[in-house]
């Protein structure tokens, strides 16, 4: 096994292997014995600081009983983890990339969300999330209610996974005021979304603040990002979402440092928590009962 810094690919593969092992209901020692190695080899692979040899990874996937599509993705991640060159960003072009982002969110200790004109997925009410996903149906994929329901169930499950984690995460939502004015689904859906944000802001580890449209020097104007801080466990990561196609991860400090600074700068421009709450209530009143 080669050792190195926990790059995005190594972390994604490690979290994927951990989830597969736990689903199988076996220990790291059981997995290590299956491939004829020590437990530390599995531990380092799951932590993203080591990459397994191709034959080891294949044997491990056999042991976990991994299905064909998921197996192909894991093997491709393993190849990328071994080839990653220092200084490159990483674009996840493998199937079901949203699941690997979800794993990283679940593993982070602190997460920051900023998107322009829309409420971030982790803060969406069920009706709002359904309206957003339904708007994509028949456009970004063939019309399929099953696909809509599957994506909705995943999003709501991910909310529970992150917001109700055994170890509470520090979560900061920076909402643009335009997101509170944009009707998604219907006025009733938007009203319910604002109520959901008010309830979300009552959680002790969650901060919901609004960036007014009148703010003249927004360093994130027109963009969107998710900051992921893992404490001392791994380098920070920034995920840059796009409307369609593969999104980009940054895990080099030369990239993540200015991106974290930009998010922190935006946080300094938002209304304080109580003022943001007042604005949410005022928006609610404007929408009527």
C-alpha positions, -999 to 999 in steps of 0.1 A, spaced: 0 0 0 12 35 -8 8 62 18 1 99 11 -21 129 18 -58 122 18 -68 135 -16 -105 138 -26 -104 105 -45 -87 87 -16 -112 101 8 -142 92 -14 -129 56 -19 -121 53 18 -156 64 29 -171 42 3 -152 11 15 -161 19 51 -198 21 43 -196 -12 23 -178 -29 51 -203 -17 77 -232 -28 55 -216 -63 53 -213 -62 91 -177 -72 94 -147 -56 112 -116 -41 97 -97 -71 110 -121 -94 91 -116 -75 59 -78 -75 64 -77 -113 69 -97 -117 37 -70 -101 17 -41 -115 38 -31 -82 53 -29 -64 86 -59 -44 100 -39 -12 97 -40 -16 59 -78 -14 59 -78 14 84 -54 36 64 -74 29 32 -107 39 49 -90 71 63 -79 80 28 -42 80 36 -34 48 17 -44 33 -16 -49 -5 -21 -33 -25 -49 -57 -33 -77 -59 -70 -67 -64 -61 -31 -93 -38 -39 -109 -63 -62 -107 -90 -36 -122 -67 -9 -151 -58 -32 -157 -95 -38 -158 -101 0 -183 -72 4 -205 -86 -23 -205 -53 -43 -228 -51 -73 -214 -46 -108 -221 -8 -112 -208 1 -78 -179 -22 -82 -168 -5 -114 -170 29 -97 -149 17 -67 -123 3 -91 -122 35 -111 -118 55 -79 -90 32 -68 -72 38 -101 -76 76 -98 -64 75 -62 -32 59 -72 -26 82 -101 -35 116 -86 -9 142 -93 -2 169 -67 -17 203 -75 -46 191 -97 -82 198 -89 -105 168 -91 -137 165 -112 -159 136 -102 -172 122 -135 -181 88 -121 -218 76 -117 -238 87 -86 -213 114 -77 -239 130 -53 -235 99 -30 -198 106 -26 -204 143 -19 -229 131 7 -203 109 23 -179 138 26 -205 160 42 -213 133 67 -177 130 76 -170 167 79 -169 185 112 -180 219 99 -198 228 66 -205 261 49 -232 265 22 -236 293 -3 -257 293 -34 -271 322 -55 -309 324 -59 -318 290 -44 -319 275 -9 -291 249 -5 -302 213 -6 -294 205 30 -318 234 41 -346 226 17 -381 216 30 -396 184 16 -420 204 -7 -393 228 -19 -369 199 -26 -396 181 -45 -404 212 -66 -367 217 -74 -362 181 -85 -395 180 -104 -384 210 -124 -354 190 -136 -375 160 -146 -377 155 -183 -349 181 -188 -317 167 -172 -330 131 -174 -359 113 -191 -392 119 -174 -395 95 -145 -415 99 -113 -394 70 -99 -363 91 -105 -379 122 -88 -389 101 -58 -355 84 -56 -337 117 -56 -361 133 -31 -357 103 -7 -319 106 -10 -319 143 -3 -342 140 27 -321 111 40 -290 131 36 -305 160 56 -311 136 85 -277 121 82 -259 154 85 -283 175 107 -289 147 131 -254 132 133 -243 117 166 -216 143 167 -233 176 159 -216 195 130 -211 232 128 -233 242 98 -235 277 83 -260 286 57 -255 319 38 -287 326 19 -290 352 -8 -321 373 -4 -329 364 -40 -334 328 -28 -362 341 -5 -380 359 -34 -377 331 -60 -409 312 -62 -401 275 -65 -432 253 -71 -457 278 -58 -460 306 -33 -473 281 -8 -441 260 -12 -420 291 -8 -439 300 24 -433 266 37 -396 268 29 -392 300 48 -410 284 78 -386 255 75 -356 279 76 -370 295 108 -372 261 124 -338 251 111 -323 282 127 -334 271 161 -310 242 161 -280 250 183 -254 239 158 -270 255 127 -267 292 117 -290 306 90 -282 341 78 -292 362 49 -271 382 25 -292 412 14 -295 419 -24 -283 454 -16 -249 442 -5 -224 459 -28 -192 438 -24 -203 402 -23 -171 381 -31 -193 351 -41 -217 369 -64 -230 346 -91 -213 316 -77 -218 287 -53 -197 266 -31 -197 241 -2 -168 243 23 -159 211 41 -137 212 72 -126 179 87 -106 194 116 -72 176 121 -84 144 103 -78 156 67 -72 187 46 -101 210 39 -121 206 7 -142 230 -13 -169 216 -36 -180 239 -65 -214 228 -78 -226 233 -114 -262 232 -128 -254 202 -150 -224 179 -155 -195 170 -132 -186 194 -103 -151 203 -92 -134 196 -59 -104 216 -46 -82 201 -19 -49 220 -23 -44 247 4 -34 271 -23 -70 268 -37 -90 262 -6 -75 290 15 -88 318 -8 -121 300 -12 -126 297 26 -116 334 29 -143 343 3 -169 324 23 -158 340 55 -159 374 39 -195 367 28 -203 357 63 -192 391 75 -216 408 51 -247 389 61 -273 401 85 -268 389 121 -287 358 130 -316 377 147 -318 402 119 -319 374 94 -347 358 114 -366 391 113 -362 393 76 -374 357 71 -405 366 92 -411 398 71 -408 377 39 -434 353 53 -458 382 60 -453 395 25 -464 361 11 -496 361 32 -511 334 53 
